[in-house]
Amino acid sequence: MQNNIQKLRKERKVTQNELAEAVDVTRQTIISLENGRYKASLVLAHKLAQYFGQTIEDIFIFDLEEENI
């Protein structure tokens, strides 16, 4: 699943560490999310959406084919 986390974070000039602290995860989790190696839980997706003032759908790009649905 692709996402716009890095783009949104850089637009707001927020470090990975600052974002991690804001949503209560490790910096490594943010790195893994940005690189597409980790799928966020619904709770984390909601926290990120609230932090950026976006909808979950605006942050996470869900591809039915990629997810085999």
PyMOL commands that set and color helices and strands:
alter all, ss='L'
color gray80, all
select helices_A, chain A and resi 5-11+16-23+27-34+42-52+56-59
alter helices_A, ss='H'
color red, helices_A
select strands_A, chain A and resi 2-3+60-61
alter strands_A, ss='S'
color yellow, strands_A
deselect
rebuild
show_as cartoon
